[in-house]
């Protein structure tokens, strides 16, 4: 017995028909109509009823097995009707053709059932993977210490494999610390490695006074968990008393937006990704109230249209310099998707920060940051 919940009538267990299903059924009925027209034009001779066998196979390519049975039943009925229009009735050739339509319907329904189960399994795996990724990437902001912060994850497509882009921001005794990174590869293995990096980071960010020590800890965690060819690019950031410190492990440099200018914060020296024992040198900047910082993964750097890369640096201030940080990321995403016509090659993680200023006195830099 079905019971209504909260006053709502019980819903059908059958899912709404997708555009692909509707297109497949439409094509099948168009083929039915064409074969019917040809048979009618041929008079009382049932010379073409064998063609009805193609109809359920066409439907099976897109529609569910129930829809295939409906289409096949219609095709079978039409083939019988045209066979009976023969002055001699349904002879052996017509009977064989009708039987062929019935067998094609049964085979098409079986194919449709197998395809439907595979589609549902893939959809369920994708949903579970998305849930896993959502558990790894916790929401950021809107405020962490003196920083307004917003994050955005842009998937390459609705059906794309999930990626290993990662980010996290925490308020520690050493100031606000953030990481953004990108795991080589896609799928559950990438999410697993991203979770390992973030789990390690969420622990050591509170324990290590030195960002370089955090890099060493994360490098060991990656090396223990992956093969020789796997790695994680990452940028680690610390804001303390208006002083920004960045260490970069093979990651795209962040952009500083200040008074209408866009400045790339390249590292003093290049360093390899995590997993390849990076030796990093920090870059230190004094922040001004109103400064904004854009951190991103290489999906943004590699976004292109007709061979031209998206001009992130040239358009960053106009897109990101106004409104809230969340507004800025929404504008950047819209402009990017318009540029690539909705076709991205890789997932993208974006983090935008704004420094509001600090009433606390300037904190003296620890000795390691001045080296």
C-alpha positions in Angstrom: 0.0 0.0 0.0 1.4 3.4 -1.0 1.1 6.2 1.5 1.3 9.9 0.8 4.0 11.7 2.7 3.4 15.1 4.2 0.1 15.4 2.3 1.8 14.8 -1.1 0.5 12.1 -3.4 2.9 9.2 -4.0 5.1 9.7 -7.0 5.6 7.2 -9.8 8.7 5.2 -9.6 9.4 5.8 -13.3 11.8 8.6 -14.0 11.0 11.4 -16.3 12.0 10.8 -19.9 15.3 12.3 -20.8 15.8 14.4 -24.0 17.8 11.4 -25.5 14.9 9.1 -24.8 12.5 11.5 -26.4 14.7 11.9 -29.4 15.1 8.1 -29.8 11.4 7.5 -29.6 10.8 10.3 -32.1 13.2 8.8 -34.5 11.6 5.3 -34.1 8.1 6.6 -34.8 9.4 8.6 -37.8 10.8 5.4 -39.2 7.5 3.6 -38.5 5.7 6.3 -40.4 8.1 6.1 -43.4 7.8 2.3 -43.6 4.0 2.6 -43.4 3.9 5.2 -46.2 6.1 3.0 -48.4 3.8 0.0 -47.7 0.7 2.0 -48.5 2.2 3.3 -51.7 3.0 -0.3 -52.7 -0.6 -1.3 -52.6 -1.7 -4.6 -51.2 1.7 -6.3 -51.5 3.5 -6.7 -48.2 7.0 -6.4 -49.6 8.5 -4.2 -47.0 7.2 -5.3 -43.6 10.6 -6.8 -42.8 11.8 -3.3 -42.4 9.7 -2.9 -39.3 12.4 -5.0 -37.5 14.7 -2.0 -37.6 12.3 0.1 -35.5 12.8 -1.5 -32.1 16.6 -1.6 -32.6 16.6 2.1 -33.3 14.6 2.7 -30.2 16.9 0.5 -28.1 19.8 2.8 -28.8 18.2 5.6 -26.8 15.0 4.5 -25.0 14.2 2.3 -22.0 13.2 -1.3 -22.5 9.6 -0.5 -21.8 9.5 2.1 -24.5 11.2 -0.4 -26.9 8.4 -2.9 -26.2 5.8 -0.3 -26.9 7.4 0.7 -30.2 8.0 -3.0 -31.1 4.4 -3.8 -30.4 3.2 -1.0 -32.7 5.6 -2.3 -35.4 4.4 -5.9 -35.0 0.8 -4.8 -35.2 1.5 -2.8 -38.4 3.4 -5.7 -39.9 0.5 -8.1 -39.2 -2.0 -5.6 -40.7 0.0 -5.1 -43.9 0.5 -8.9 -44.1 -3.2 -9.5 -43.9 -3.8 -7.0 -46.7 -2.2 -9.4 -49.0 -5.0 -11.1 -51.1 -3.5 -14.5 -50.2 -3.4 -13.6 -46.5 -0.2 -14.0 -44.4 1.9 -16.5 -46.4 5.2 -18.0 -45.2 7.4 -15.1 -46.3 5.1 -12.6 -44.5 5.0 -14.8 -41.5 8.7 -15.0 -41.4 8.9 -11.2 -41.6 6.4 -10.8 -38.8 8.3 -13.2 -36.7 11.4 -11.3 -37.4 9.8 -8.1 -36.1 8.8 -9.9 -32.9 12.3 -11.3 -32.4 13.8 -7.9 -33.1 11.5 -6.4 -30.5 12.5 -8.9 -27.9 16.2 -8.4 -28.7 15.9 -4.6 -28.7 14.1 -4.7 -25.3 17.0 -6.9 -23.9 19.6 -4.4 -25.3 17.6 -1.5 -23.9 17.4 -3.1 -20.4 21.2 -3.8 -20.4 22.0 -0.3 -21.6 19.6 1.2 -19.0 21.2 -0.7 -16.2 24.7 0.4 -17.3 23.5 4.0 -17.5 22.0 3.9 -14.0 25.1 2.3 -12.6 27.4 4.9 -14.2 25.1 7.7 -12.9 25.2 6.2 -9.4 29.0 5.9 -9.4 29.2 9.5 -10.7 26.9 10.7 -7.9 28.8 8.8 -5.2 32.1 10.2 -6.6 30.7 13.7 -6.6 29.6 13.2 -3.0 33.1 12.0 -2.1 34.6 15.1 -3.8 32.2 17.4 -2.0 33.2 15.8 1.3 36.8 16.5 0.5 36.3 20.1 -0.6 34.6 21.8 2.3 32.9 25.2 1.7 35.2 28.1 2.3 34.5 31.5 3.8 32.9 33.9 3.7 35.4 35.2 6.3 38.6 33.7 7.6 40.5 36.0 9.9 40.9 39.4 8.1 40.3 37.8 4.7 37.0 37.6 2.8 37.2 34.5 0.8 35.2 32.6 -1.8 35.9 29.4 -3.7 34.4 27.9 -6.8 34.8 24.6 -8.6 34.0 24.5 -12.3 33.6 21.0 -13.8 34.8 20.5 -17.4 31.4 19.0 -18.3 28.3 17.5 -16.6 29.6 14.0 -17.6 33.3 14.6 -17.0 35.3 12.5 -14.6 35.8 14.2 -11.3 39.1 15.8 -10.8 41.7 16.2 -8.0 41.6 19.9 -7.6 41.8 20.9 -3.9 41.7 23.9 -1.7 41.4 24.7 2.0 41.8 27.8 4.3 42.2 27.7 8.1 42.7 30.3 10.8 45.7 29.0 12.8 47.9 30.4 15.6 50.4 31.4 12.8 47.8 33.4 10.8 45.4 32.5 8.1 46.8 29.7 6.0 45.5 28.3 2.7 46.4 25.7 0.2 45.3 25.2 -3.4 46.5 22.3 -5.5 45.9 20.0 -8.4 46.4 16.3 -8.4 47.7 14.7 -11.6 44.9 12.6 -13.2 41.2 12.3 -12.6 38.7 10.0 -11.1 38.5 8.4 -7.6 42.3 7.9 -7.4 42.7 11.7 -7.8 40.0 12.3 -5.2 41.7 9.8 -2.8 45.1 11.6 -3.2 43.4 15.0 -2.8 41.8 13.8 0.5 45.2 12.6 1.7 46.8 16.0 1.0 44.0 17.9 2.6 43.9 15.6 5.6 47.6 16.1 6.2 47.4 19.8 5.6 44.5 20.3 8.0 46.7 18.7 10.7 50.1 20.2 10.1 48.8 23.7 9.3 48.1 24.1 13.0 51.3 22.5 14.1 54.2 23.8 11.9 55.5 27.3 12.3 57.4 27.0 9.0 55.6 26.8 5.7 58.6 24.9 4.3 58.1 22.3 7.0 54.5 21.9 5.9 55.7 21.4 2.3 58.0 18.7 3.5 55.3 16.9 5.4 52.9 17.1 2.5 55.6 15.8 0.1 56.2 12.8 2.3 52.4 12.1 2.4 52.2 12.3 -1.4 55.3 10.1 -1.9 53.9 7.4 0.4 50.6 7.3 -1.5 51.4 7.5 -5.2 53.5 6.0 -7.9 56.7 7.4 -9.4 54.8 9.4 -12.0 52.1 10.9 -9.8 52.4 14.3 -8.2 50.4 17.3 -6.8 51.1 20.9 -7.8 50.3 23.2 -4.9 50.6 26.8 -3.6 50.6 27.4 0.1 49.7 30.8 1.5 50.0 32.5 4.9 48.6 35.9 5.9 49.9 37.2 9.2 49.4 40.8 10.4 49.1 42.1 6.8 52.1 40.1 5.6 51.5 37.6 2.8 53.9 34.6 2.4 53.6 32.2 -0.6 55.5 29.1 -1.3 54.9 27.5 -4.7 55.4 23.9 -5.7 54.9 23.8 -9.5 51.6 25.6 -9.4 50.3 28.5 -11.5 51.3 31.8 -9.7 48.5 33.7 -8.0 47.4 37.1 -9.1 47.4 40.2 -6.9 44.8 42.8 -7.7 45.7 46.2 -6.4 44.4 49.6 -7.3 43.5 48.6 -10.9 46.7 46.6 -11.5 47.2 42.9 -11.8 50.5 41.5 -10.6 51.6 37.9 -11.0 53.2 36.7 -7.8 55.9 34.4 -9.3 58.1 32.5 -6.9 61.7 33.6 -6.4 62.8 30.3 -7.8 60.9 27.4 -9.4 60.2 24.2 -7.4 58.8 20.9 -8.5 55.4 19.6 -7.4 54.7 17.6 -4.2 56.0 14.1 -4.6 59.3 15.3 -6.1 60.9 16.6 -2.9 60.5 20.3 -3.7 62.8 22.9 -2.1 60.8 26.1 -2.0 61.7 29.7 -1.5 59.0 32.0 0.0 57.7 35.1 -1.7 56.7 37.8 0.8 54.4 40.7 0.1 52.9 43.5 2.3 49.2 43.6 1.8 47.1 46.8 1.6 43.4 47.1 2.5 41.3 46.2 -0.5 43.9 43.9 -2.1 42.5 40.9 -3.8 44.3 37.6 -4.5 43.2 35.1 -7.1 44.4 31.5 -6.8 43.5 29.0 -9.5 44.4 25.6 -10.9 45.9 25.0 -14.4 42.5 24.4 -15.9 42.1 28.2 -16.1 45.6 28.7 -17.5 44.9 26.2 -20.2 41.4 27.3 -21.2 41.5 28.2 -24.8 39.3 29.0 -27.9 40.6 28.7 -31.4 44.1 28.3 -30.1 43.9 31.5 -28.0 44.2 31.2 -24.2 41.7 33.0 -21.9 43.4 36.4 -21.1 43.1 36.0 -17.3 45.6 38.7 -16.3 44.2 41.2 -18.8 40.6 40.8 -17.7 41.2 40.0 -14.0 40.6 43.5 -12.6 37.5 44.2 -14.6 36.0 40.8 -13.6 37.2 40.4 -10.1 37.9 44.0 -8.8 34.3 44.9 -7.9 31.4 43.6 -5.8 32.0 40.8 -3.3 34.6 38.1 -3.8 31.8 35.7 -4.6 30.4 38.1 -7.2 33.9 38.3 -8.7 34.2 34.6 -9.1 30.8 34.3 -10.6 31.8 37.0 -13.2 35.0 35.2 -14.0 33.2 31.9 -14.5 30.6 33.4 -16.8 33.3 35.2 -18.9 35.4 32.0 -19.0 32.5 29.8 -20.2 31.6 32.3 -22.8 35.2 32.4 -24.0 35.5 28.6 -24.4 31.8 28.3 -25.6 31.1 26.0 -22.7 33.8 23.5 -23.6 36.5 23.2 -21.0 39.3 20.6 -21.2 39.9 20.4 -17.5 38.2 21.1 -14.2 39.1 24.4 -12.5 39.3 25.4 -8.8 39.2 29.1 -8.0 39.8 30.9 -4.7 39.5 34.7 -4.4 40.5 36.5 -1.2 40.2 40.1 -0.2 42.3 41.7 2.6 40.2 44.0 4.7 43.1 45.4 6.8 44.1 44.6 10.3 43.9 46.6 13.5 46.6 44.5 15.1 50.2 45.8 15.1 52.5 44.5 12.3 53.8 41.1 13.2 57.5 40.7 12.9 58.4 38.0 10.3 59.8 34.8 11.6 63.4 34.2 10.7 62.6 31.5 8.1 60.5 33.9 6.0 63.3 36.4 5.8 65.9 33.9 4.5 
